[in-house]
Amino acid sequence: MPSRNVLKLDAPDSFYHVYARGNSKGKIFASAEDYEYFIHLLQRYLSAEEAHDPYGISYPNFYNKIELISYCLMPNHFHLLVYQHQAGAMAAIMRSLLTSYSRYFNKKYHKSGSLFESRYKASLISDDAYLQHITRYIHLNPRQWRSYPHSSLQYFLQPSSESWIRPKRVVIMFDTSEKYLRFIEDYTSHKQMLDILKHELANDIEA
């Protein structure tokens, strides 16, 4: 079962559903370039190889501390499913991610103040069945989920050599990518479960 909005319980070797939305439900992604920059930041912090700034200084790297399992970026909010190896890693990467993206967004659109409504929220996931349903919930956020370009669904359906996104911990629960796709498509019979997840995990997110 998920523990709702668990921020104080910082457990190693654990799955977390992480989510945040824009201040006053405002947009946090206003163009295709914004989505791309957010993904660029995920790649910066989570790739196997360290990234460097223009002066050759290494950016923080969390590859050995946290895994990104799945994600979906929506106009006014985002969802991440992560596996935290080391206590404190999630807080550290979210601080770097949200600070860097907010700086980019505010500079681009000549804004000031907080881009996000509040500190991100996170729910500890301790049950495999919920873990599977959470990936489905995340991937079903967009109405046109099959062709939506800003989610991790593509990495669940076809092999990838990317090191910053690692869906294997969930993919191995299904024999084939086709079975995972059928699991996604069969959401009608599981609508009650999805509604429970939406309430328990992200009741204040407009999905």
N, C-alpha and C positions, 0 to 999 in steps of 0.2 A: 504494500500500500504506500502511496505517497504521503509525505508529511508536508502539510500545507505551509508554504512560504517560510521554510526553515532557513534562517539566516545565521542563527547563533550556533547551530549544530554543524560543525566544520569537520567532516569525517574523511579520512583518507580511504582510497580504494572504494569509491562510491560514485553512483550516478546521480546527477542533478539535472532537473529541468530549470533552465534559467530564462527569465523573460523581463522585458522592460518596454515602456511605451513613452511616447513623446509628451512633453509638458502640455497640460490641458488638452490632451488627445491630439495634439498637433502633429504634423508630418515630421518624420525624421529622415525620410528619403523622398526627395522631390524630383529626382532625375535618375536616369540609368547610371550616370556617372557616380551618384551617391551610393547606390548599391555596390557598384564596382569598388569604390574606395573602402567600404566596410569589409568586403571580402578580402581586399588587399591587406587590410589590417589583420584579419584573421590569419592570412598566409604569413604575414610578417612575424607574428607571435607564436605560431603553431607549426611552422615548417621544420623539417629535420635540420636544415641548414640555417644558421643564424643570418639575419639581415642586418645591414649597416646603414647608418645615416650618411649624408654627403661628406662628413668629416671622417668617416671610417670607424665611428664608434658603434658598437653593437647595440641593437635594440634588445629589450628583454626577450628571452626565448623560453617557452614553456613546453616544448615538445616532450620532454621526459617527465613532466609534472602533471599534464592534463591532456586529454584527448577530446576532440570535437567529434561527436557521433553523428549528429544531424542538426539542421538549422532551417529556418524559414524567415525571410526578411519581408515584412509587410510595410505599407506606406507609413503607418504610425506606430508600429511596434515590431519586435523581433522575438523569436524563440530559438534557444540553443539547447541541445542535449549534450552534456559533457560527462566524461568519466574522470574523476579527480584521483590521481595517484597520491598526491602529497597534500596534506592539510595546508590551507592558506593559498594554494595555487589558483583556485577559482577567484578568490577575492583579488589577487594580484593581477591576473589577466583582465578581469572585468574593469579594474581601475585603469589600467593602461588603455584598454580598448575604448571605453566610454570617454575618457579624457581626450584621447587622440581624435576620435571621431567628432566629438563636440567642438573641438578647436577647428577642425576642418570645416564643419558645417557652418558654424557661426562666422568664420572668416569669409567663406564663399557667399553667404547670403546676407552679410552685413548685419548680423544679429548679435545680441549679447544675452547673458543670463543662462539659466539652465536649459539645455535642450531636452533632457529627460525629466519626466514627472517627479521621480524620486529615485532612490537607490534601486538598483535592479532587485528582483525577487528570485528566490530559488527554492525548489522543492526537492528534498531528498527522496530518491526512488529506491525501494528495497525489495521489489517484487518483479520477477521476470515478465509476468503477464502484463503488468502495468507498463513496464519498459517498452514492450512491443506496441501497446496501444498509444503510448506517448509519441513514438515516432510516427504512427499513423495520424494522430491528432495534429502534429506539427506539419506533416506533409499535406494534410487536407485543409489547411488554413485558407489557401487561395481557392476561389471558385473554379478556376481553370487550372487545377492542380497538376494535371498531366503535362501541360506545356509551360507551366510557370517557371521563369528563368532564375528566380532568386531563392531556390530551396535546394536541399541536398538530395532530392529524390533521384537525380541522375546517377549519383554515386552508389545508390542502393541497387540500381538496375543494371549497371554495367561496370566492369573492372576499371580501376583508375590507379595510376602511379603517383597521384598526389599524396604528399605526406601530411598536409595540414588538416585533412578531413579523413577520419578513420571510422567508417561505419561497421567494421567487421564484427564488433561485439554483439550487434543486433542481427546483422546479415546471417551469421552462422546459426541463428535460431531457426532459419528457414533453409530448406534444402537447395532451393534455386531462387534466382531473382524473379522468375515468373511466379513462384509461390508468394513471394513478398508482394508483388503487384496485385495478385488476386486478393491477398489480405487487405490491401489498401482499398480495392474496388468493392469489397464485401462490407463496406461500412454501414450499410442500411440496417442490417440485422444487429449491428453493434452500436446503434445510435444512442441507446441509453448509456452504454459505457462511455461513449465520447462526451455525452452531456455531463456525466459524473466527473470525468477528467477536466472538462472545461470549468466546472464549478470548483473542484478541489484544487486545481493547479493554476488556473489563470482566469478566475472569475472577473477580474477587473481589466482584462485585456479584450479589446474589441476585435474578435477574430472573424 
